[in-house]
Each structure stands twice: as structure tokens, then as C-alpha cells.
């Protein structure tokens, strides 16, 4: 929810549009009614989006077209490595095992062939980043079960929706190098990136992945927004307690100051 609030404020402060995308490619793992619940929560917080909601499950033909282009350009290869095999090799990125062809029969994933040794980009919040492409490794863009992977889908969606600024959680900072290389390979112009801090639990783990995670208490949506503003270092005024969501957001949009989040990747849950 912190990323939703931060990205909404950033878009509105700059006079931009704010779009909502539902990432529902893995139908087996989609929780029934989860998308509707997300939209209801956004509406309760007065985080109203522009245009129609984009559902990735309805865009498979576009991802297939992008994959075909990458294949034709020689930027993909089939990989027979299992997760278990890769896990045994340690957390050092994909070692290129199947770059010259699958090492064993059976189902394969499609990997994007990364090019070069380093990629440098500037994040609006985290500053200049220099990523080792060897450490990132050749990313999966179509899974062994045939489903398109997030990394390819989000790149295609960003381009087709004319996204100029991607504002999201710092847990996705490591994906940016993959996405920029995919954008370049597909002839897309990379958007600007800004990675907001993620909320961590007492043990330092991301709160959204914690068994203690709970949905925001929407009985007092104005207070939820004030808590989010505090976590985003926006310093809401004490006298704002009890205000309606639209009043909180009006102040927050006018006073949005992302510079307070410079190189902040994590904040502790209250």
C-alpha cells in the first residue's frame, strides 16, 4: 500500500495520470476476489485511477509478439535448469548453463540473453546505480509451465501504456537492469524510475511477506493515509488527524517532497 500512496502522490504532484495494473498472469496463484479487494481498498483511500484497469491476463497476445521479436533477434535461449539445480549453485545469478542449448530433455524456460558487462542508470530516489549484468544473469521471460514472466510482461505494458515514470517499491530495484535491457532489445524508450522504501517487520523482512501482515483498517482511511505519509517521511501535520482522505491527499499532493526519501530503501513498521 505504501507504493500505491507514494506513486499516486508523485503522479498527481507532477500533473500526471496514475494507472492501475493487475498482475494476474499466474492464474493458479491468484486469490479469488483479490483484484476486486485491491480496487476497493484504493477507492476507500480515495486513490482514484485514470482510465481502465489493465489486467495482464488479457494481454497474452502482446507478450507473445514481444517474445517472438526477441527470438527472431537471437536474444533468447531455452533453459532446462530446474530451480533446485540453480539453488544449489548459490545466489550468484544465472551461470549461463544452457546458453548453447538445453542440457537435458523435457520442459524448458525461455531466458533473455543479457548483453554487456555493466548497466548504469539513475534512479530518482536511489541515485546512480551501476549493476553487474553477470550478477543479474539471463532472466526468465517465459516459464517452464508456459506462463509469461513478470519481467517481460511489465516491460511490454509500460511501453504500450506510454508510462513515463515507474514509481514502485525498492524490493524491485534489482529487476530494473533486466527491464532496461529488455526495453532496449524491443526498441522501447526506458521510463524514469523511482524506488520507494519498503516496510519491514521487526526481523527486517518485508512486511508484505510476513505472516503478521494484515490489510489496512479501512474504518479510518484518513488515518491510514497519515500513517503512510509518515512512513514516506512527508511529515504530516498533527492537526491533520481526523481529516477525510480527500483532505489528507490534497495536502499531500501539494507538499509531496520525494527528496526526503533519498537513498532510503526500507522503513520499519510502526
Protein Blocks (a to p, Z undefined) as FASTA:
>chain_A
ZZmmmmmmmmmmnopacdddddfkbmmlpcghklmmmmmmmmmnopacehjdddfklmmm
mmmmmmmmmmmnopaccdfbdfklmmmnopnbjehlmmnopfbecjdddddddedjbdcd
ddfklopadddfklnopadfbdfkopacfklmmmmmmmmnopabdcddfklmmmmmmmmm
mmmmnopacdddddddddddfkopafklpckbccddfklmmlmmmmmmmmnonopafklg
opafklmmmmmmmmocfklmgoiabdcdZZ
